[in-house]
Amino acid sequence: MKSNYKKKLTLSLLIGFLLSSFFSERMEAKIELIDRVIAVVDSGVIMESELNQRVQDIIGRLRSEGTELPPKELLEEQVLERLIIEEIQLQIGDSAGVKISDAELNRALSMLASQNSMNLEQFKESLDANNGSYSKLRDSVRKELIIQRVQRGKVGANIEISEQEIENFLNSEEGRSKLAEQYNVQQILLSLNSEAPESEVNSTKEKGADIIRRYNEGESFEKLAATYSSDQNALEGGSLGWRKATELPTLFSDVVAKMKVGEASELIRSGAGFHIIRLAEKRGDVVKFEDQTLVRHILVQLSEIRSEKQTKDLMNEIYQKLVDGEDFKQLARQYSEDPGSKMEGGELGWSAPDTFDPAFEAVMNSVDTGEVSRPFQSSFGWHILEVLDRRNEDISDDVRKNRAYSIIFNRKFEQELQRTLIELRSESYVDIKLNS
């Protein structure tokens, strides 16, 4: 399961940058200082001007937030330590060949611009108009992106999350609260006295089984509820309304969580009788439905011993065999050069959008269910495909697990990051010249 971890750039970077530009200009107007090395960090140095600039960044931001300033000496020590840690990580990134492309940098800056309701060009103009430097901001963002990549490489690879951890989180009170789905549930209640004789119990069971069968064969659940249910909401189609799992009767909550939309349950026994519940809809941040396609294909590739014309002729021959009624599965096993699907009769299983080569995907989407395509070419070779079925699948369970994984990963990442940064600091050569 891949991590979707991505540490967002914050507006504090921009606010501090703009404020520091203002304060630094005021300072430079009063006095002119000769720059000097304030710390040596392995093969690099930190200049006094960097420290002063960063201190002014933070002072400006704290003042804008109305926060009381700490003593300047303590602030300088903390800022210098942060610069040292950043320099260590930038050197690691440089040694590892980490590069941030202009496209990636522009995406990050566009995100900052959109947070200020601007496009990138408007953002640049606004910076220049407010005594900011767009080129300096680009450099700051580039460094932050390099540091993020170094952290992911150093820390992310060491984080392990088991399936049991994910399940434990999903079943915890916090997990149920953060990843809660809402269900629109209907029910049919076949009332039965708790002391009813066995013959009456069996008769009610048979009645319930017949109702389930009739629903599965296409009868309206609402009509069946209005006709047979003893519940007070029978005339409303048995609707219980939108509820979280924790708001449903315990008998229902575990069952509903495993149901597909539109599915009716088996009989559920309670002190009131037998229940049949139907999941009409569900919603929530983790609820997602995906269009999927079941397809099979025959692949023939160009080779040193088969020219493009020979390949096309072979595919046309196979296509004609299919038109004449020969079995697709047998022809796939005989001719297909896709080792992953050949012995399965060419079947590729249920696939999500954007799974296949664009040319293959385009033909698959244009073919009706049960239809065989004409031969066509993709980057893998020549294909004939058949769409076996299509469905809109509920993948909410996968989304919930991925979201749980992300929450657990981010927590572990923060803990591991602090430990890793302390180790990197202790293993590096640092000579501080703050008081020299």
C-alpha positions in Angstrom: 0.0 0.0 0.0 1.6 3.2 -1.1 1.8 6.2 1.1 0.0 9.4 -0.1 2.0 11.4 2.4 2.7 14.9 1.2 3.7 17.7 3.5 2.0 20.9 2.4 3.7 24.3 2.0 2.2 26.7 4.4 1.3 30.3 4.1 3.7 31.1 7.0 6.5 30.8 4.5 5.0 33.5 2.3 4.0 35.7 5.3 7.4 35.5 6.8 9.0 36.1 3.4 7.0 39.3 2.8 7.5 40.7 6.3 11.2 39.9 6.3 11.6 41.7 3.0 10.1 44.8 4.6 12.2 44.6 7.8 15.4 43.8 6.0 15.1 46.8 3.8 14.5 49.0 6.8 17.7 47.5 8.5 19.8 47.9 5.4 18.7 51.5 5.0 20.2 52.3 8.5 23.4 50.3 8.6 25.6 48.3 6.3 27.2 45.2 7.9 30.1 43.1 6.7 28.9 39.5 6.3 30.7 36.7 8.1 30.5 33.0 8.6 28.4 32.2 11.6 28.7 28.3 11.5 30.5 25.7 9.6 28.4 22.6 8.8 30.3 19.7 7.3 31.2 21.0 3.8 29.0 24.1 3.9 28.7 27.3 5.9 25.9 29.5 7.3 26.4 33.2 7.0 25.4 35.8 9.5 23.2 37.5 6.9 21.2 34.2 6.6 20.7 34.1 10.4 19.7 37.8 10.6 17.3 37.3 7.6 15.6 34.3 9.2 15.4 36.0 12.6 13.6 38.9 11.0 11.3 36.5 9.2 10.2 35.0 12.5 10.0 38.3 14.3 7.8 39.8 11.5 5.5 36.8 11.6 5.2 36.8 15.4 4.4 40.5 15.4 1.8 40.0 12.7 0.2 37.3 14.9 0.3 39.5 18.0 2.6 37.0 19.8 5.0 38.0 22.5 8.6 37.9 21.3 11.1 35.6 23.1 14.5 37.0 24.2 16.5 37.7 21.1 19.5 35.6 22.2 17.3 32.5 22.6 15.6 33.2 19.3 18.9 33.4 17.5 20.1 30.1 19.0 16.9 28.3 18.0 17.0 29.8 14.5 20.6 28.9 14.0 19.9 25.3 15.1 17.2 25.1 12.5 19.5 26.5 9.8 22.1 23.9 10.7 19.5 21.1 10.4 18.4 22.5 7.1 21.9 22.8 5.8 22.7 19.1 6.7 19.6 18.0 4.8 20.4 20.1 1.8 23.9 18.6 1.6 22.4 15.1 1.8 20.1 16.1 -1.1 23.0 17.5 -3.1 25.0 14.3 -2.5 22.1 12.1 -3.6 21.5 14.2 -6.7 18.1 15.5 -5.7 16.8 17.9 -8.3 13.5 19.9 -8.3 12.3 20.5 -11.8 10.9 23.9 -12.9 7.5 22.2 -13.4 7.4 20.8 -9.9 8.5 24.2 -8.5 5.9 26.0 -10.5 3.2 23.6 -9.2 4.2 24.4 -5.6 4.3 28.1 -6.2 0.9 27.9 -8.0 -0.5 26.3 -4.9 0.8 29.2 -2.8 -0.8 31.6 -5.3 -4.1 29.8 -5.3 -4.2 30.0 -1.5 -4.1 33.8 -2.0 -6.8 33.6 -4.8 -4.3 34.5 -7.5 -2.7 32.8 -10.5 1.1 32.5 -10.7 1.6 35.6 -12.8 -0.6 37.7 -10.4 1.3 36.2 -7.5 4.6 37.3 -8.9 3.3 40.8 -9.6 1.9 41.0 -6.1 5.3 40.1 -4.6 7.1 42.7 -6.6 4.6 45.3 -5.7 5.0 44.5 -1.9 8.8 44.8 -1.9 9.1 41.0 -2.2 11.5 39.1 -4.5 9.9 36.4 -6.5 13.3 34.8 -7.4 14.2 34.6 -3.6 10.9 33.0 -2.9 11.5 30.4 -5.7 14.8 29.6 -4.1 13.3 29.2 -0.7 10.5 26.9 -2.0 13.0 24.9 -4.0 15.1 24.3 -0.8 12.0 23.3 1.1 11.0 20.8 -1.6 14.5 19.3 -1.5 14.4 18.9 2.2 10.9 17.3 2.0 12.3 14.7 -0.5 15.3 14.0 1.7 13.0 13.4 4.7 10.8 11.1 2.7 13.9 9.1 1.6 15.5 9.0 5.0 12.4 8.4 7.1 9.7 7.0 4.9 11.6 3.8 4.0 12.0 2.9 7.7 8.2 3.1 8.5 6.4 -0.2 8.6 2.6 -0.5 9.0 0.9 -3.9 9.4 -2.5 -4.9 8.2 -3.4 -5.5 11.9 -2.4 -1.9 12.8 -4.8 -0.6 10.1 -7.6 -2.9 11.3 -7.1 -1.8 14.9 -7.3 1.9 13.9 -10.4 1.3 11.8 -12.1 -0.4 14.7 -11.0 2.2 17.2 -13.3 5.0 18.4 -11.0 7.5 16.7 -11.0 5.6 13.4 -14.8 5.2 13.4 -15.1 8.9 14.1 -12.6 10.2 11.5 -13.5 7.7 8.8 -17.2 7.3 9.5 -19.6 6.5 6.7 -23.3 7.3 6.7 -25.8 4.7 5.6 -29.4 5.1 4.3 -30.9 1.9 5.6 -34.4 0.3 5.1 -35.8 -2.6 7.0 -38.7 -5.1 7.0 -39.6 -6.4 10.4 -41.5 -9.6 10.7 -42.6 -9.4 14.3 -42.5 -12.5 16.4 -43.2 -13.1 20.1 -40.0 -14.2 22.0 -42.1 -17.2 23.3 -43.6 -18.1 20.0 -43.7 -21.9 19.3 -41.1 -23.4 16.9 -43.8 -23.9 14.2 -44.5 -20.2 14.1 -40.8 -19.4 14.1 -40.2 -21.7 11.1 -43.3 -20.2 9.3 -41.9 -16.7 9.8 -38.5 -17.8 8.5 -40.1 -19.2 5.4 -42.0 -15.9 4.9 -38.8 -13.9 5.3 -36.9 -16.1 2.9 -39.7 -15.7 0.3 -39.5 -11.8 0.7 -35.8 -11.9 0.2 -36.1 -14.1 -2.9 -38.8 -11.8 -4.4 -36.6 -8.7 -3.8 -33.6 -10.4 -5.4 -35.8 -11.2 -8.4 -36.7 -7.5 -8.9 -39.7 -6.6 -6.7 -39.6 -3.2 -5.0 -38.3 -3.3 -1.4 -40.5 -0.3 -0.6 -43.6 -2.2 -1.8 -42.5 -5.4 0.2 -42.0 -3.3 3.3 -45.4 -1.6 3.0 -47.0 -5.0 2.5 -45.3 -7.2 5.1 -43.3 -5.1 7.6 -44.6 -4.5 11.2 -42.2 -1.6 11.7 -43.6 1.8 12.2 -41.8 3.1 9.1 -43.3 0.4 6.9 -45.4 2.9 4.8 -42.2 5.0 4.2 -40.5 2.0 2.6 -39.1 0.9 5.9 -36.6 3.8 5.8 -34.5 4.3 9.0 -32.9 7.5 7.4 -29.3 8.4 7.2 -27.2 7.1 10.1 -23.6 6.3 11.1 -22.9 2.7 12.0 -22.7 3.8 15.7 -26.2 5.1 15.4 -27.7 1.9 14.1 -28.8 -1.0 16.3 -25.8 -3.2 17.1 -27.5 -6.1 15.3 -27.5 -4.0 12.1 -24.2 -2.1 12.3 -21.8 -5.0 11.6 -24.0 -6.3 8.8 -24.5 -3.0 7.0 -20.7 -2.3 7.0 -20.2 -5.4 4.8 -23.1 -4.8 2.4 -23.1 -3.4 -1.1 -25.4 -0.6 -2.0 -28.7 -2.1 -3.2 -28.1 -5.4 -1.4 -30.6 -7.0 1.1 -29.4 -8.9 4.1 -30.3 -12.4 5.2 -32.8 -12.7 8.1 -31.5 -11.1 11.3 -33.1 -12.4 14.5 -33.8 -10.1 17.5 -36.2 -10.1 20.4 -38.8 -8.4 18.2 -38.7 -10.9 15.5 -36.9 -11.3 12.1 -35.4 -8.3 10.3 -34.4 -7.8 6.6 -32.3 -4.7 6.0 -31.4 -3.1 2.7 -28.6 -0.7 2.1 -30.2 1.9 -0.1 -27.2 4.4 -0.2 -24.1 5.5 1.6 -22.1 8.7 1.7 -19.1 10.2 3.4 -15.5 11.5 2.8 -14.3 7.9 2.2 -17.2 6.7 0.1 -16.1 6.2 -3.5 -17.6 4.3 -6.5 -15.5 3.5 -9.5 -16.4 2.5 -13.1 -14.7 -0.8 -13.8 -14.4 -2.9 -17.0 -13.9 -6.7 -17.4 -12.0 -7.3 -20.6 -10.0 -10.0 -22.4 -7.6 -9.6 -25.3 -5.3 -11.4 -27.7 -1.9 -9.7 -28.1 0.5 -10.4 -31.1 3.8 -8.5 -31.1 6.3 -7.6 -33.9 9.5 -9.6 -33.8 12.6 -10.2 -35.8 11.0 -13.1 -37.6 7.6 -11.4 -38.2 7.2 -8.2 -40.0 4.5 -5.6 -39.4 2.6 -6.8 -42.4 2.8 -10.4 -41.3 1.6 -9.4 -37.8 -1.4 -7.4 -39.2 -2.3 -10.3 -41.5 -2.2 -12.8 -38.6 -4.4 -10.5 -36.5 -6.9 -10.2 -39.4 -6.9 -14.0 -39.6 -7.6 -14.3 -35.9 -10.4 -11.7 -36.1 -12.0 -13.6 -39.0 -12.0 -16.8 -36.9 -13.8 -14.9 -34.1 -16.3 -13.5 -36.6 -16.9 -17.1 -37.8 -17.8 -18.2 -34.3 -14.6 -19.7 -32.9 -14.0 -19.5 -29.1 -12.2 -16.4 -27.9 -10.7 -18.2 -25.0 -9.2 -21.0 -27.1 -7.8 -18.5 -29.7 -6.2 -16.5 -26.9 -4.5 -19.6 -25.5 -3.3 -20.5 -29.0 -2.1 -17.1 -30.3 -1.8 -14.5 -27.6 1.7 -13.4 -26.6 0.7 -11.8 -23.3 2.2 -14.3 -20.7 0.1 -12.8 -17.9 -3.3 -13.5 -19.5 -2.7 -16.2 -22.2 -3.6 -19.2 -20.0 -6.6 -17.3 -18.6 -8.1 -17.1 -22.1 -6.9 -13.5 -22.4 -8.9 -12.3 -19.4 -7.4 -9.2 -17.7 -9.7 -9.1 -14.7 -11.7 -6.1 -13.5 -9.8 -2.9 -14.2 -10.1 0.7 -13.0 -9.9 3.7 -15.4 -6.4 4.6 -16.7 -5.1 1.1 -16.0 -4.0 0.3 -19.6 -2.1 1.8 -22.4 -4.0 4.9 -23.7 -4.7 3.3 -27.2 -6.0 0.1 -25.5 -8.1 2.1 -23.1 -9.6 4.2 -25.9 -10.7 1.1 -27.9 -12.0 -0.6 -24.7 -14.1 2.4 -23.8 -15.6 2.6 -27.3 -16.6 -1.0 -27.5 -20.0 -2.2 -26.2 -20.4 -5.0 -23.7 -20.2 -8.3 -25.5 -18.6 -6.8 -28.6 -15.2 -7.8 -30.1 -13.0 -5.0 -31.5 -11.3 -5.0 -34.8 -7.5 -5.4 -34.6 -5.7 -2.3 -33.4 -2.2 -1.3 -32.3 -0.9 0.0 -28.9 2.6 0.5 -27.6 2.7 -3.2 -26.7 1.7 -4.6 -30.1 -1.5 -5.6 -32.0 -4.6 -6.4 -30.0 -8.1 -7.7 -30.4 -10.2 -7.2 -27.3 -13.7 -8.1 -26.0 -15.5 -6.3 -23.3 -17.2 -8.9 -21.1 -18.9 -6.7 -18.6 -19.0 -3.3 -16.9 -19.8 -2.3 -13.3 -19.8 0.6 -10.9 -18.0 -0.8 -8.0 -18.0 0.4 -4.4 -14.3 0.8 -3.4 -15.0 2.7 -0.2 -13.3 -0.1 1.9 -10.1 0.4 0.0 -10.3 4.2 0.4 -10.9 3.8 4.2 -7.9 1.6 4.5 -5.7 4.0 2.5 -6.9 6.9 4.6 -6.2 4.9 7.8 -2.7 4.0 6.4 -2.0 7.7 5.7 -3.0 8.8 9.2 -0.9 6.1 10.9 2.0 6.8 8.5 2.0 10.6 9.2 2.1 10.0 12.9 4.9 7.6 12.7 6.7 9.9 10.2 6.7 12.8 12.6 8.0 10.7 15.4 10.7 9.0 13.2 11.6 12.4 11.6 12.6 14.0 15.0 14.7 11.0 15.9 16.4 11.0 12.5 17.1 14.7 12.6 18.7 14.4 16.0 20.9 11.5 14.7 21.9 13.5 11.6 22.8 16.5 13.8 25.0 14.4 16.1 26.8 12.7 13.2 27.7 16.0 11.4 30.6 18.3 12.0 29.3 21.7 13.2 31.5 24.6 14.4 29.4 27.5 15.7 31.1 30.9 15.7 28.1 32.9 17.1 30.1 34.4 19.9 33.5 34.5 18.3 
